[in-house]
Amino acid sequence: MKNIYLEDLLDKTDSSIYKLVILATKRALEIAAGAPALVEADANTKPTTIALREISEGKVKFKKAK
């Protein structure tokens, strides 16, 4: 498995740790509720890890509220 680095994740969320935590939490809850993963993951991978990997690969992004 590929390592996930904090610097890469912060680049995806305008360098805001707050936005990163909110985005990862919301996505992990969606995955835990049954949403399909957007990256390859085995059955033992935790939803939080999947969410962080999705953010790292740019498959999940933070949207600004209008």
Backbone as a chain_set.jsonl record, in Angstrom:
{"seq": "MKNIYLEDLLDKTDSSIYKLVILATKRALEIAAGAPALVEADANTKPTTIALREISEGKVKFKKAK", "coords": {"N": [[0.826, -1.193, 0.0], [0.383, 2.235, -0.653], [1.997, 4.928, 1.027], [0.5, 7.578, 2.917], [0.932, 10.964, 3.002], [0.963, 13.794, 5.139], [1.578, 16.322, 4.099], [0.916, 16.088, 1.389], [-1.832, 15.745, 1.608], [-2.647, 18.163, 2.763], [-2.105, 19.904, 0.681], [-4.228, 19.391, -0.972], [-6.374, 20.57, 0.261], [-6.236, 23.367, 0.502], [-4.2, 23.896, 2.374], [-5.299, 23.701, 4.946], [-5.77, 22.26, 7.959], [-8.105, 21.917, 9.343], [-10.117, 21.835, 7.331], [-9.282, 19.521, 6.061], [-9.695, 17.555, 8.059], [-12.5, 17.698, 8.399], [-13.396, 17.026, 5.792], [-12.29, 14.417, 5.478], [-13.572, 13.097, 7.585], [-16.328, 13.278, 6.903], [-16.326, 11.863, 4.472], [-15.366, 9.343, 5.296], [-17.463, 8.542, 6.948], [-19.481, 8.268, 5.019], [-18.457, 6.112, 3.54], [-18.435, 4.134, 5.518], [-21.143, 3.864, 5.817], [-21.828, 2.525, 3.568], [-21.216, 3.519, 1.031], [-19.54, 3.201, -2.094], [-16.006, 2.645, -2.355], [-13.626, 4.844, -3.825], [-11.119, 4.201, -4.497], [-8.801, 1.453, -4.778], [-9.161, -0.991, -2.294], [-8.727, -3.349, 0.292], [-10.844, -5.649, 2.152], [-10.214, -5.319, 4.82], [-9.372, -2.759, 5.237], [-9.667, 0.301, 6.894], [-12.4, 2.681, 6.978], [-11.557, 5.366, 7.351], [-8.903, 5.374, 6.471], [-9.283, 4.735, 3.798], [-10.732, 7.008, 2.992], [-8.784, 9.037, 3.373], [-6.881, 8.198, 1.509], [-8.351, 8.525, -0.836], [-8.626, 11.316, -0.856], [-5.945, 12.056, -1.052], [-5.326, 11.1, -3.602], [-6.835, 12.792, -5.107], [-9.478, 12.254, -5.704], [-11.583, 12.896, -4.129], [-12.79, 15.988, -3.178], [-12.717, 19.172, -1.511], [-15.48, 21.259, -1.333], [-16.416, 24.619, -1.674], [-18.872, 26.306, 0.204], [-21.708, 27.998, -1.082]], "CA": [[0.0, 0.0, 0.0], [1.085, 3.508, -0.743], [1.912, 5.758, 2.224], [-0.232, 8.829, 2.787], [1.684, 11.993, 3.702], [0.179, 14.953, 5.534], [1.852, 17.436, 3.186], [0.118, 15.861, 0.176], [-3.238, 15.956, 1.938], [-2.878, 19.591, 2.973], [-2.113, 20.543, -0.632], [-5.543, 19.155, -1.574], [-7.408, 21.301, 0.997], [-5.785, 24.751, 0.723], [-3.323, 23.915, 3.553], [-6.081, 23.848, 6.17], [-5.957, 20.991, 8.655], [-9.528, 21.859, 9.697], [-10.842, 21.365, 6.148], [-8.885, 18.134, 5.84], [-10.37, 16.714, 9.05], [-13.931, 17.686, 8.079], [-13.566, 16.275, 4.548], [-12.0, 13.008, 5.735], [-14.617, 12.571, 8.46], [-17.567, 13.114, 6.132], [-16.159, 10.791, 3.487], [-15.255, 8.076, 6.019], [-18.821, 8.18, 7.369], [-20.181, 7.797, 3.822], [-17.931, 4.781, 3.23], [-18.912, 3.234, 6.572], [-22.578, 3.671, 5.602], [-22.041, 1.675, 2.406], [-20.82, 4.126, -0.242], [-18.39, 2.493, -2.667], [-14.709, 3.312, -2.301], [-13.172, 5.342, -5.122], [-9.772, 3.664, -4.677], [-8.724, 0.037, -4.43], [-8.927, -1.259, -0.874], [-9.202, -4.677, 0.669], [-11.942, -5.647, 3.117], [-9.72, -4.984, 6.159], [-8.969, -1.358, 5.282], [-10.628, 1.131, 7.632], [-12.985, 3.767, 6.178], [-10.753, 6.58, 7.453], [-7.744, 5.202, 5.601], [-9.787, 4.833, 2.426], [-11.066, 8.415, 2.757], [-7.537, 9.786, 3.234], [-6.27, 7.809, 0.243], [-9.144, 9.177, -1.885], [-8.256, 12.736, -0.852], [-4.566, 12.122, -1.536], [-5.322, 10.864, -5.044], [-7.622, 13.824, -5.761], [-10.792, 11.743, -6.105], [-12.549, 13.577, -3.261], [-12.315, 17.363, -3.002], [-13.485, 20.072, -0.656], [-16.245, 22.26, -2.079], [-16.794, 25.798, -0.912], [-20.307, 26.574, 0.274], [-22.057, 29.246, -1.771]], "C": [[0.866, 1.25, 0.0], [0.915, 4.293, 0.564], [1.179, 7.049, 1.919], [0.51, 9.871, 3.623], [0.826, 13.218, 3.954], [0.369, 16.125, 4.571], [1.035, 17.306, 1.903], [-1.353, 16.142, 0.438], [-3.54, 17.434, 2.117], [-2.883, 20.363, 1.665], [-3.48, 20.426, -1.298], [-6.645, 19.984, -0.92], [-6.967, 22.709, 1.354], [-4.985, 24.907, 2.012], [-4.077, 24.143, 4.861], [-6.327, 22.476, 6.791], [-7.428, 20.816, 9.041], [-10.343, 21.309, 8.53], [-10.531, 19.906, 5.869], [-9.622, 17.201, 6.787], [-11.859, 16.596, 8.736], [-14.189, 16.832, 6.835], [-13.357, 14.782, 4.781], [-13.077, 12.366, 6.596], [-15.898, 12.305, 7.687], [-17.457, 11.954, 5.146], [-16.067, 9.43, 4.168], [-16.63, 7.615, 6.507], [-19.648, 7.668, 6.19], [-19.753, 6.37, 3.482], [-18.44, 3.762, 4.243], [-20.397, 2.924, 6.404], [-22.869, 2.869, 4.339], [-21.683, 2.269, 1.06], [-19.599, 3.386, -0.791], [-17.11, 3.323, -2.567], [-14.286, 3.712, -3.71], [-11.745, 4.915, -5.431], [-9.799, 2.184, -4.322], [-8.407, -0.125, -2.955], [-9.448, -2.651, -0.563], [-10.252, -4.546, 1.776], [-11.503, -5.222, 4.515], [-9.317, -3.525, 6.31], [-10.065, -0.533, 5.948], [-11.141, 2.267, 6.752], [-12.161, 5.054, 6.218], [-9.544, 6.518, 6.528], [-8.153, 5.319, 4.138], [-10.075, 6.289, 2.081], [-9.799, 9.242, 2.555], [-6.831, 9.452, 1.927], [-7.022, 8.462, -0.924], [-8.791, 10.661, -1.991], [-6.867, 12.909, -1.448], [-4.487, 11.968, -3.049], [-6.188, 11.866, -5.811], [-9.0, 13.378, -6.207], [-11.921, 12.331, -5.266], [-11.978, 14.956, -2.977], [-13.256, 18.137, -2.113], [-14.181, 21.107, -1.516], [-16.572, 23.426, -1.159], [-18.308, 25.962, -0.94], [-20.595, 27.916, -0.375], [-22.947, 30.095, -0.917]], "O": [[1.945, 1.284, 0.591], [-0.173, 4.322, 1.139], [1.231, 7.554, 0.798], [0.695, 9.68, 4.825], [0.054, 13.635, 3.09], [-0.586, 16.839, 4.267], [0.522, 18.299, 1.389], [-2.042, 16.711, -0.409], [-4.582, 17.91, 1.668], [-3.584, 21.368, 1.541], [-3.848, 21.278, -2.107], [-7.738, 20.097, -1.474], [-7.307, 23.195, 2.433], [-5.078, 25.941, 2.674], [-3.525, 24.729, 5.792], [-7.013, 21.636, 6.208], [-7.937, 19.695, 9.062], [-11.168, 20.414, 8.717], [-11.415, 19.141, 5.483], [-10.123, 16.161, 6.361], [-12.418, 15.501, 8.802], [-15.101, 16.006, 6.83], [-14.162, 13.968, 4.329], [-13.455, 11.217, 6.365], [-16.488, 11.231, 7.803], [-18.387, 11.159, 5.006], [-16.634, 8.457, 3.671], [-16.926, 6.42, 6.479], [-20.432, 6.732, 6.347], [-20.591, 5.522, 3.174], [-18.831, 2.655, 3.872], [-20.86, 1.853, 6.797], [-24.027, 2.561, 4.06], [-21.828, 1.599, 0.038], [-18.721, 2.989, -0.025], [-17.138, 4.549, -2.682], [-14.558, 2.995, -4.673], [-11.217, 5.227, -6.498], [-10.715, 1.719, -3.644], [-7.5, 0.519, -2.428], [-10.478, -3.077, -1.087], [-10.508, -3.448, 2.27], [-12.338, -4.805, 5.317], [-8.955, -3.097, 7.406], [-11.242, -0.654, 5.607], [-10.42, 2.762, 5.886], [-12.079, 5.761, 5.213], [-9.206, 7.506, 5.876], [-7.448, 5.932, 3.337], [-9.708, 6.757, 1.003], [-9.75, 10.072, 1.647], [-6.243, 10.333, 1.301], [-6.4, 8.901, -1.892], [-8.671, 11.196, -3.094], [-6.641, 13.809, -2.257], [-3.678, 12.627, -3.704], [-6.267, 11.798, -7.038], [-9.633, 14.058, -7.013], [-13.087, 12.265, -5.658], [-10.819, 15.084, -2.581], [-14.433, 17.804, -1.979], [-13.544, 21.764, -2.34], [-16.957, 23.234, -0.005], [-18.944, 25.779, -1.977], [-19.818, 28.861, -0.236], [-23.344, 31.184, -1.331]]}, "num_chains": 1, "name": "protein.A"}
